[in-house]
Amino acid sequence: MECLLDLFGGCEKDEEMPEALPPEEEEGNIEYKLKLVNPSPSRLEHLVTQMKWRLEEGNGEAIYEIGVEDNGILTGLNEADLQASMSTLEKMASRLGANLSILREKVVESEGKNSERRRALEILVRKVPDDQEFIDLRLAVLGNVDAGKSTLLGVLTQGELDNGRGCARLNLFRHLHEIQSGRTSSISYDVLGFDSKGQVVNYAECRTVEEICESSTKLITLIDLAGHQKYLRTTIFGLTGNCPDFAMLVVSATTGIAGTTKEHLGYALALGVPVMVVVNKVDLCPAGSVERLLRQLETILKSPGCKKIPVRISSEDDAITVASNFDTNSITPIFTVSCVSGYKLDLILKFLHVLPPQKSHTERERLSQDLTEFQIDELYTVPQVGTVVGGVIKRGSIREGETLLLGPSDSGDFKEVKVRTVHRNRLPCRLIQAGQAASVALVDVERDHLRKGMVLLSPSAERVCTQVFEADVYVLFHCNKITRNFQTTVHIGTVCQTAVISKINRNHIKTNEKARVTFKFKFKPEYIRVGARLLFRDGKTKGVGEVTHIEPHIER
């Protein structure tokens, strides 16, 4: 971590790359190469194999540092060696069907009268994995009401600036009252793509989502969540049910850290979702006010409750450096933007372009080989198709025409259903795998028999559901103390139901205290797994926890 701090400290210099990088690590998707000049055929084969492994580690993306020694020292190369190294790198990439894009360069100063100009390059190598159509990331957008979340997403996806009255946000709203009030009350989705060369693919170039997906090698699914306190249940459901890879906390420069801002940040951190902070509407405030707000944010992020390293993003170099190390889950970048003037919006796009997938290829492969588990968070009735369920496949895979188990019903049983078709980002596909969001059309299933929180499982999977479970919990806030028979709303993935605390391993629980408790769902059994994270809330009472044991439901 000290290496990262040193690296960030160099961001304030007028340089395009830091003087030194952290030493190269054997694991991960970052590779250092001093030079790649005319390798022998056997050496080239080794380099191609090495690049393939780095791409797998990065789930389709790798970063090559050319002109850098293994210990991180930037030596640089002369023009001839640099061109030869780039030619070799292009051969390696073409063998794997990958593309290259230069992220940044550094002119290395050398001593002596006859010193020649030497440069080091940082290059992004991107190859869509063979079992995917594009690299897919999910970004949840959080923040208080009127922070400008929907407007920011509208500007990024439409490629046009706002007029100062919220015209950019209209395409994200799903209901008439949202358009009339300008406030999001539901979960809405949109996409932002990047092609193989790192160029933005949005509605300025494409007319439909389908065209964006077809033109992109990397796709960011933007999940716009409500900011108002009365829609908190919907926001938490979107955060737990959609399993976002990252979260964007939007803060208004005019109102500061108000309303649900801290609450949304706390929920994201409790679920282990890496957070980036965007201070919006900076064109409406004097520089002094923005500076005070940034210091307040830094104080909160450094506090014992967050334990993050805040980094202000003021240049492309900052955005690339932080994005490359964002999956460490200890760094929080802070952007300052304006959707009207376009101030530093390009830095968010550069950051999203470089942002690596959270799960490694090995982990994704392991989950894909597991038994199928698809969490249902949306229900649709499509003419001439029938009932369609949307959600995220947590484990395994689903194919068109496959037979799966659907449940649990209100009585706790599962029944066999057949998959009619599978769609991902509105495009038909034959197969979806772990970590992907998709919609699945089911044969002869009435919508009245479905509810959010149900799952699709492999026929060979254990049909376990529960109404009683144990969890280790931590109370974030309660005005007095929690005792037995306390009722609260529990969120576990797509499950959202009232539960009663029937047992506590101590007399009571207060704010900032831990305990092992037994919950009992009040209405019906649910499918949950040991190890799942949970959130519970009731009014101002809030807490987090982890499921440690479940008692299988017995039909009566």
Secondary structure as the mmCIF struct_conf table of DSSP 4:
data_model
#
loop_
_struct_conf.conf_type_id
_struct_conf.id
_struct_conf.beg_label_comp_id
_struct_conf.beg_label_asym_id
_struct_conf.beg_label_seq_id
_struct_conf.end_label_comp_id
_struct_conf.end_label_asym_id
_struct_conf.end_label_seq_id
HELX_RH_AL_P HELX_RH_AL_P1 GLU A 2 GLY A 9
HELX_RH_3T_P HELX_RH_3T_P1 GLY A 10 GLU A 12
BEND BEND1 LYS A 13 ASP A 14
BEND BEND2 GLU A 16 MET A 17
BEND BEND3 GLU A 19 GLU A 19
STRN STRN1 ALA A 20 ALA A 20
HELX_LH_PP_P HELX_LH_PP_P1 PRO A 22 GLU A 24
BEND BEND4 GLU A 26 ASN A 29
STRN STRN2 ILE A 30 LYS A 33
BEND BEND5 LEU A 34 LEU A 34
BEND BEND6 ASN A 38 ASN A 38
HELX_RH_AL_P HELX_RH_AL_P2 PRO A 41 GLU A 57
TURN_TY1_P TURN_TY1_P1 GLY A 58 ASN A 59
BEND BEND7 GLY A 60 GLY A 60
STRN STRN3 GLU A 61 ILE A 66
TURN_TY1_P TURN_TY1_P2 GLY A 67 GLY A 67
STRN STRN4 VAL A 68 VAL A 68
TURN_TY1_P TURN_TY1_P3 ASP A 70 ASN A 71
BEND BEND8 GLY A 72 GLY A 72
STRN STRN5 ILE A 73 LEU A 74
STRN STRN6 LEU A 77 LEU A 77
HELX_RH_AL_P HELX_RH_AL_P3 GLU A 79 LEU A 96
TURN_TY1_P TURN_TY1_P4 GLY A 97 GLY A 97
STRN STRN7 ASN A 99 VAL A 108
HELX_LH_PP_P HELX_LH_PP_P2 GLU A 109 GLU A 109
BEND BEND9 GLY A 112 GLY A 112
TURN_TY1_P TURN_TY1_P5 LYS A 113 ASN A 114
STRN STRN8 ARG A 118 ARG A 126
TURN_TY1_P TURN_TY1_P6 ASP A 130 ASP A 131
BEND BEND10 GLU A 133 PHE A 134
STRN STRN9 ILE A 135 GLY A 143
TURN_TY1_P TURN_TY1_P7 VAL A 145 ASP A 146
BEND BEND11 ALA A 147 ALA A 147
HELX_RH_AL_P HELX_RH_AL_P4 LYS A 149 GLN A 158
BEND BEND12 GLU A 160 GLU A 160
BEND BEND13 GLY A 164 GLY A 166
HELX_RH_3T_P HELX_RH_3T_P2 CYS A 167 LEU A 172
BEND BEND14 HIS A 175 HIS A 175
HELX_RH_AL_P HELX_RH_AL_P5 LEU A 176 SER A 181
BEND BEND15 SER A 186 SER A 186
STRN STRN10 SER A 188 PHE A 194
TURN_TY1_P TURN_TY1_P8 SER A 196 LYS A 197
BEND BEND16 GLY A 198 GLY A 198
STRN STRN11 VAL A 200 VAL A 201
BEND BEND17 ASN A 202 ASN A 202
TURN_TY1_P TURN_TY1_P9 TYR A 203 GLU A 205
BEND BEND18 ARG A 207 THR A 208
HELX_RH_AL_P HELX_RH_AL_P6 VAL A 209 SER A 215
BEND BEND19 THR A 217 THR A 217
STRN STRN12 LYS A 218 ASP A 224
BEND BEND20 HIS A 228 HIS A 228
HELX_RH_3T_P HELX_RH_3T_P3 GLN A 229 TYR A 231
HELX_RH_AL_P HELX_RH_AL_P7 LEU A 232 GLY A 241
BEND BEND21 ASN A 242 ASN A 242
BEND BEND22 ASP A 245 ASP A 245
STRN STRN13 PHE A 246 SER A 252
TURN_TY1_P TURN_TY1_P10 ALA A 253 THR A 255
BEND BEND23 ILE A 257 ILE A 257
TURN_TY1_P TURN_TY1_P11 GLY A 259 THR A 260
HELX_RH_AL_P HELX_RH_AL_P8 THR A 261 ALA A 270
TURN_TY1_P TURN_TY1_P12 LEU A 271 GLY A 272
STRN STRN14 VAL A 275 ASN A 280
HELX_RH_3T_P HELX_RH_3T_P4 VAL A 282 LEU A 284
BEND BEND24 CYS A 285 CYS A 285
HELX_RH_AL_P HELX_RH_AL_P9 ALA A 287 LYS A 302
BEND BEND25 SER A 303 SER A 303
TURN_TY1_P TURN_TY1_P13 PRO A 304 CYS A 306
STRN STRN15 ILE A 309 ARG A 312
BEND BEND26 SER A 315 SER A 315
HELX_RH_AL_P HELX_RH_AL_P10 GLU A 316 SER A 324
TURN_TY1_P TURN_TY1_P14 ASN A 325 ASN A 325
HELX_RH_3T_P HELX_RH_3T_P5 PHE A 326 THR A 328
BEND BEND27 ASN A 329 SER A 330
STRN STRN16 ILE A 331 THR A 336
TURN_TY1_P TURN_TY1_P15 CYS A 339 SER A 341
TURN_TY1_P TURN_TY1_P16 TYR A 343 LYS A 344
HELX_RH_AL_P HELX_RH_AL_P11 LEU A 345 VAL A 354
HELX_LH_PP_P HELX_LH_PP_P3 LEU A 355 PRO A 357
BEND BEND28 GLN A 358 LYS A 359
HELX_RH_AL_P HELX_RH_AL_P12 HIS A 361 SER A 368
TURN_TY1_P TURN_TY1_P17 GLN A 369 GLN A 369
BEND BEND29 ASP A 370 ASP A 370
HELX_LH_PP_P HELX_LH_PP_P4 LEU A 371 THR A 372
STRN STRN17 GLU A 373 VAL A 382
TURN_TY1_P TURN_TY1_P18 PRO A 383 VAL A 385
STRN STRN18 GLY A 386 ARG A 395
BEND BEND30 GLY A 396 GLY A 396
STRN STRN19 SER A 397 ARG A 399
TURN_TY1_P TURN_TY1_P19 GLU A 400 GLY A 401
STRN STRN20 THR A 403 GLY A 407
TURN_TY1_P TURN_TY1_P20 ASP A 410 SER A 411
BEND BEND31 GLY A 412 GLY A 412
STRN STRN21 LYS A 415 ARG A 424
TURN_TY1_P TURN_TY1_P21 ASN A 425 ARG A 426
STRN STRN22 LEU A 427 CYS A 429
BEND BEND32 ARG A 430 ARG A 430
STRN STRN23 LEU A 431 GLN A 433
TURN_TY1_P TURN_TY1_P22 ALA A 434 GLY A 435
STRN STRN24 ALA A 437 LEU A 442
BEND BEND33 VAL A 443 ASP A 444
HELX_RH_3T_P HELX_RH_3T_P6 ARG A 447 HIS A 449
TURN_TY1_P TURN_TY1_P23 LYS A 452 GLY A 453
STRN STRN25 VAL A 455 LEU A 457
TURN_TY1_P TURN_TY1_P24 PRO A 459 SER A 460
BEND BEND34 ALA A 461 ALA A 461
STRN STRN26 THR A 466 PHE A 477
BEND BEND35 CYS A 479 ASN A 480
STRN STRN27 ILE A 482 ILE A 482
TURN_TY1_P TURN_TY1_P25 ARG A 484 ASN A 485
STRN STRN28 GLN A 487 ILE A 492
TURN_TY1_P TURN_TY1_P26 GLY A 493 THR A 494
STRN STRN29 VAL A 495 ILE A 504
BEND BEND36 ASN A 505 ASN A 507
STRN STRN30 ILE A 509 ILE A 509
TURN_TY1_P TURN_TY1_P27 THR A 511 ASN A 512
STRN STRN31 LYS A 514 PHE A 521
BEND BEND37 LYS A 522 PHE A 523
STRN STRN32 GLU A 526 GLU A 526
TURN_TY1_P TURN_TY1_P28 VAL A 530 GLY A 531
STRN STRN33 ARG A 533 ASP A 538
TURN_TY1_P TURN_TY1_P29 GLY A 539 LYS A 540
STRN STRN34 THR A 541 PRO A 552
#
